[in-house]
Amino acid sequence: MITYACDRCKRIIDVNNEIRFVVSIEVQAAFGADETDVQHEHLDELSEALGELDSQEQEEISHQVYEKRSFDLCDTCRAEYGKNLLGVDAASALEFSDN
């Protein structure tokens, strides 16, 4: 049997009695205009450039332009994550006057 733990609080998630939530985050470089043709051109150029590098360099550069990660969350942590998706500290988001 596979055991799942919440990646936020580290608590074991009992999948027989509670829901396990999976958060997937995908980060990719934006190459300018939103037009698909332009993006394909840039991706083709990037692919050519990567072909000229060794595998370690390829992996390092690929990681800089694309990353996908997944996390398991319990219901409590999913609710907390949903309140602050970008992880921005609420206190730093407040703006105070110079008074």
N, C-alpha and C positions, 0 to 999 in steps of 0.2 A: 504494500500500500504506500502511495506517495504521501509524504507529509509536507504541508505548506505552512510557511511562517510569514507573518506580515512583515514586509520590508521596512516599514516605518517604526512599529513598536516592538517587533520581534516576537510577538505572541503567536503561538501555534493556532492555525485556523482549522477548526473541526469542520471539514467540508460536508459531513453528514448532517450537521445541525445548524450551520450558518453559511452565508454566502461569501465566497472568496471573490474579490474584485481584482481585475487586472487593469493597470494603467499602462498604456503604451505611449511613449513619447518619441516623436520623430522630428529630428532637426536637420534641415538641409539648407545649403547655401542657395541664395537667390541671385540669379545672374542678370539682374536688370529687369527688362520689360516682362510683363506677364504673358506675352505671346508664346505659345507652345513652340513655334518654329525657332524663335530666338533661343529659347532654353535648350532645344535639341542641338542647335549649332554649338552652343557653349559646352554642352555635355559631350559632343563628339570631339571637340578640341581637347577637353579635359581627358577623355579616354585615350586619345592619341598621346598626350603628354605622359600619362600614367604608364603607357606601354613602353616608354623609353626608360623608366626607372626600375631599380631592383625591387624585389617584393617588400622589403622592409620600408623603403621610401614610399611605395605605393600605399601600403597600409596606413602609414602616418598621414599622408596627404588625404587619402580617402576619409579618414576619421575627422579631418578638419572640415570637410565639405558635406559629410553625411553621417548621421548617427541615429540609431534606433535602439531604445531600451524599453524593457517591460518590468513592472513591479507588481507584486502581490500585495493587496491591502485588505485588512479586516474592515467590517462595516464602520466602526468608529473612526478609523484612520481615513477611510474613503470620505466620510462626511467632513472631516477636518481639511483634507486635501482639497475638497470641492469649494471650501470657503476662500482658499488662497492658492489658486492654480499655479501662479507664477512664483510663489514663495516670496512675495514682496512683503517686507516687514511693515505692518500697518502703521507703526509709530513713525517710520521714516517717510511714509506717504503723506503725512500731515504737513501742512505748510503754515507756519506761524508768521505774524507780522513782525516788523523790526521794533515794535514798541517795547 
